[in-house]
Amino acid sequence: MARPRLHDDALRTRLLEVTSEVISSDGESAVTVRGVAVRAGTSASAVYALFGSRDALVAAVSEEGFRRFGARLAAAAHTDDPLADLRVLGRAYRDGALANPHFYRVMFERAVPPGSDAPPAVDRPTFLVLRDAVARVLALHEAPAAPGAGPGGRASEDVALALWSLVHGLVSLELAGLVPGDDAARSDRYDATLAAAGPALLTALAARPSGG
């Protein structure tokens, strides 16, 4: 008799979480099917049944990280105030990383690829939602036909990459335990940094010549 689907889904999630912890702490080379199975309280055959291979399991961890992170960012507010929405998106980035720190490290610090057929990072929903939010902000100050005003414009992508670098750096420092204070203090520091540096990046990069 086949196992209930809910059982498989719960076990699959548990295996992904255990594997993310192993990669986060010890690197991808530390992952073995038997070791993950023992930590998850199941058998190696169950791992193979759900994922097919060790490499597929590792790729699935990265894919799950991007899925969770993308869902968190996509749920951020989308109102009539694009600048406020961009700030909310910045906070959602931190919240998503802190909620799933092992997955975050697998995605970005350990740089485990989600699979050979996965799109580049700048084509994934986790980046596109930021690029589109930036485009909405830039559109407030540009003529409709100005270069870079649309979601796929060069200015939008450049600013989004810079903002991504900023929030990634802040979050990575926090996950490494290098930002002082309790959670409230770290959250305030994060918000203050975004409030100070974010508008400067928007202004400076949006003003660059399109060929610069």
MARTOR-910930 format. One record per residue (C-alpha): residue number from 1; x, y, z; residue in three letters. Coordinates in steps of 0.001 Angstrom, whole numbers. Each point is the difference from the previous one (the first is absolute). Layout:
{NUM, {X, Y, Z}, 'ala'} ...
END
This chain:
{1, {0, 0, 0}, 'met'} {2, {1320, 3467, -909}, 'ala'} {3, {786, 2351, 2833}, 'arg'} {4, {-2412, 2908, 576}, 'pro'} {5, {975, 3141, -1943}, 'arg'} {6, {-34, 2116, 3166}, 'leu'} {7, {2572, -2318, 1534}, 'his'} {8, {2262, 387, -3023}, 'asp'} {9, {-404, 3780, -28}, 'asp'} {10, {855, 306, 3679}, 'ala'} {11, {2994, -2308, -339}, 'leu'} {12, {1204, 1829, -3106}, 'arg'} {13, {-113, 3311, 1879}, 'thr'} {14, {1858, -1522, 2943}, 'arg'} {15, {2703, -1415, -2262}, 'leu'} {16, {459, 3356, -1722}, 'leu'} {17, {304, 1787, 3336}, 'glu'} {18, {2509, -2518, 1352}, 'val'} {19, {2064, 203, -3183}, 'thr'} {20, {-46, 3797, 89}, 'ser'} {21, {1414, -135, 3523}, 'glu'} {22, {2796, -2347, -1060}, 'val'} {23, {991, 2127, -2994}, 'ile'} {24, {-255, 3213, 1997}, 'ser'} {25, {2334, -1223, 2727}, 'ser'} {26, {2352, -2403, -1808}, 'asp'} {27, {-367, 548, -3725}, 'gly'} {28, {-1533, -1966, -2847}, 'glu'} {29, {2687, -2698, 129}, 'ser'} {30, {-1183, -1000, 3480}, 'ala'} {31, {-3394, -1131, -1318}, 'val'} {32, {-528, -3751, -236}, 'thr'} {33, {-3293, -1759, -535}, 'val'} {34, {527, -2261, 2988}, 'arg'} {35, {1041, 2860, 2292}, 'gly'} {36, {-2987, 2148, -962}, 'val'} {37, {-2348, -2959, 434}, 'ala'} {38, {1295, -695, 3516}, 'val'} {39, {-351, 3638, 1047}, 'arg'} {40, {-3524, 125, -1422}, 'ala'} {41, {-1014, -3264, 1677}, 'gly'} {42, {-647, -1901, -3198}, 'thr'} {43, {1738, -2414, -2371}, 'ser'} {44, {2337, 530, -2914}, 'ala'} {45, {-2531, -1747, -2239}, 'ser'} {46, {-2580, 2660, 924}, 'ala'} {47, {2423, 2731, -1066}, 'val'} {48, {576, -1716, -3348}, 'tyr'} {49, {-3732, -545, -451}, 'ala'} {50, {-719, 3707, 502}, 'leu'} {51, {2983, 1558, -1783}, 'phe'} {52, {1613, -2658, -2152}, 'gly'} {53, {3594, 840, 829}, 'ser'} {54, {2260, 1923, 2351}, 'arg'} {55, {645, 2676, -2630}, 'asp'} {56, {-3722, 454, -588}, 'ala'} {57, {-502, 390, 3757}, 'leu'} {58, {2657, 2723, 174}, 'val'} {59, {-1465, 1841, -2994}, 'ala'} {60, {-3470, -254, 1548}, 'ala'} {61, {1250, 1724, 3152}, 'val'} {62, {1085, 3045, -1985}, 'ser'} {63, {-3227, -19, -1992}, 'glu'} {64, {-2042, -163, 3208}, 'glu'} {65, {1964, 2912, 1410}, 'gly'} {66, {-779, 2144, -3031}, 'phe'} {67, {-3648, -1086, 120}, 'arg'} {68, {-412, 991, 3649}, 'arg'} {69, {1890, 3231, -474}, 'phe'} {70, {-1958, 906, -3121}, 'gly'} {71, {-3301, -623, 1753}, 'ala'} {72, {1065, 2244, 2897}, 'arg'} {73, {958, 2855, -2334}, 'leu'} {74, {-3069, -411, -2199}, 'ala'} {75, {-2219, 363, 3079}, 'ala'} {76, {1415, 3462, 771}, 'ala'} {77, {-2397, 2929, -275}, 'ala'} {78, {-843, 1410, -3419}, 'his'} {79, {-1723, 3359, 502}, 'thr'} {80, {-239, 3388, -1699}, 'asp'} {81, {3260, 1073, 1664}, 'asp'} {82, {2875, -1684, -1891}, 'pro'} {83, {2693, 1362, 2308}, 'leu'} {84, {-1768, -1308, 3104}, 'ala'} {85, {-469, -3345, -1758}, 'asp'} {86, {3730, -151, -731}, 'leu'} {87, {777, 566, 3692}, 'arg'} {88, {-2441, -2774, 953}, 'val'} {89, {1684, -2273, -2534}, 'leu'} {90, {3349, 737, 1639}, 'gly'} {91, {-1365, -1043, 3376}, 'arg'} {92, {-1556, -3126, -1550}, 'ala'} {93, {3454, -918, -1280}, 'tyr'} {94, {1427, 42, 3527}, 'arg'} {95, {-3010, -1824, 1429}, 'asp'} {96, {280, -2729, -2630}, 'gly'} {97, {3703, -510, 622}, 'ala'} {98, {-399, -165, 3778}, 'leu'} {99, {-2975, -2364, -270}, 'ala'} {100, {1995, -2461, -2138}, 'asn'} {101, {3682, 692, 738}, 'pro'} {102, {1290, -3382, -1145}, 'his'} {103, {-1799, 242, -3323}, 'phe'} {104, {1272, 3561, -411}, 'tyr'} {105, {3595, -1140, 460}, 'arg'} {106, {-499, -2835, -2476}, 'val'} {107, {-1401, 2411, -2587}, 'met'} {108, {2511, 2811, 311}, 'phe'} {109, {2961, -743, 2237}, 'glu'} {110, {525, -3626, -943}, 'arg'} {111, {-1203, 815, -3522}, 'ala'} {112, {-1512, -3421, -620}, 'val'} {113, {-1585, 63, -3478}, 'pro'} {114, {-3687, -1007, -114}, 'pro'} {115, {511, -2110, -3129}, 'gly'} {116, {1480, 231, -3483}, 'ser'} {117, {-3299, 1191, -1471}, 'asp'} {118, {-553, 2746, 2588}, 'ala'} {119, {-32, 3610, -1265}, 'pro'} {120, {2742, 2507, 925}, 'pro'} {121, {-455, 1761, 3336}, 'ala'} {122, {-1110, 3248, -1669}, 'val'} {123, {-2792, -1868, -1805}, 'asp'} {124, {-1415, -1640, 3109}, 'arg'} {125, {-3109, 1371, 1780}, 'pro'} {126, {2131, 915, 3025}, 'thr'} {127, {1804, 2613, -2116}, 'phe'} {128, {-2804, 922, -2403}, 'leu'} {129, {-2270, 1107, 2832}, 'val'} {130, {2730, 2414, 1155}, 'leu'} {131, {724, 1235, -3521}, 'arg'} {132, {-3687, 671, -630}, 'asp'} {133, {-345, 1829, 3321}, 'ala'} {134, {2963, 2192, -924}, 'val'} {135, {-1512, 676, -3428}, 'ala'} {136, {-3171, 1291, 1654}, 'arg'} {137, {2038, 2415, 2114}, 'val'} {138, {2045, 1223, -2960}, 'leu'} {139, {-3150, 490, -2059}, 'ala'} {140, {-1118, 2661, 2481}, 'leu'} {141, {2867, 2233, -1124}, 'his'} {142, {401, -882, -3671}, 'glu'} {143, {-1929, 705, -3141}, 'ala'} {144, {-1919, -3084, -1175}, 'pro'} {145, {2329, -528, -2956}, 'ala'} {146, {3250, 600, 1889}, 'ala'} {147, {2633, -2766, -251}, 'pro'} {148, {-146, -2331, 2957}, 'gly'} {149, {-3529, 931, 1065}, 'ala'} {150, {-1496, -3405, -824}, 'gly'} {151, {370, -3147, 2123}, 'pro'} {152, {2718, -1319, -2300}, 'gly'} {153, {1930, 3268, -248}, 'gly'} {154, {3737, 292, 633}, 'arg'} {155, {-461, 2587, 2764}, 'ala'} {156, {-2475, -2211, 1852}, 'ser'} {157, {2329, -2993, -148}, 'glu'} {158, {3070, 1996, 1057}, 'asp'} {159, {-1763, 1519, 2996}, 'val'} {160, {-1557, -3330, 958}, 'ala'} {161, {3410, -1700, -73}, 'leu'} {162, {1467, 2738, 2201}, 'ala'} {163, {-2863, -243, 2483}, 'leu'} {164, {296, -3779, 4}, 'trp'} {165, {3700, 334, 806}, 'ser'} {166, {-850, 2332, 2868}, 'leu'} {167, {-2661, -2166, 1639}, 'val'} {168, {1965, -3195, -611}, 'his'} {169, {3035, 1482, 1709}, 'gly'} {170, {-2017, 1159, 2994}, 'leu'} {171, {-1801, -3321, 365}, 'val'} {172, {3166, -2050, -424}, 'ser'} {173, {1727, 1966, 2757}, 'leu'} {174, {-2987, -558, 2267}, 'glu'} {175, {-159, -3729, -705}, 'leu'} {176, {3704, -211, 777}, 'ala'} {177, {-665, 1540, 3423}, 'gly'} {178, {2000, 3137, -789}, 'leu'} {179, {-2750, 2581, 530}, 'val'} {180, {-237, 1031, 3664}, 'pro'} {181, {-3146, 290, 2090}, 'gly'} {182, {-3168, -2006, 448}, 'asp'} {183, {-2442, -685, -2834}, 'asp'} {184, {-1797, 3322, 451}, 'ala'} {185, {3268, 1927, -102}, 'ala'} {186, {1203, -1899, -3072}, 'arg'} {187, {-3318, 580, -1725}, 'ser'} {188, {181, 3735, 724}, 'asp'} {189, {3569, 127, -1273}, 'arg'} {190, {-1019, -1806, -3185}, 'tyr'} {191, {-2926, 2362, -634}, 'asp'} {192, {2158, 3060, 690}, 'ala'} {193, {2678, -1169, -2438}, 'thr'} {194, {-2550, -624, -2738}, 'leu'} {195, {-1593, 3395, 628}, 'ala'} {196, {3376, 1740, -294}, 'ala'} {197, {1649, -1972, -2803}, 'ala'} {198, {-2985, -1087, -2081}, 'gly'} {199, {-1053, 3439, -1305}, 'pro'} {200, {3635, 876, -720}, 'ala'} {201, {399, -3102, -2166}, 'leu'} {202, {-3265, 704, -1772}, 'leu'} {203, {1029, 3570, -791}, 'thr'} {204, {3585, -676, -994}, 'ala'} {205, {-540, -3048, -2190}, 'leu'} {206, {-3211, 1211, -1640}, 'ala'} {207, {1825, 3171, -1060}, 'ala'} {208, {2812, -1891, -1731}, 'arg'} {209, {114, 143, -3794}, 'pro'} {210, {-1558, -3146, -1476}, 'ser'} {211, {3309, -1076, -1465}, 'gly'} {212, {1962, 578, 3252}, 'gly'} 
END
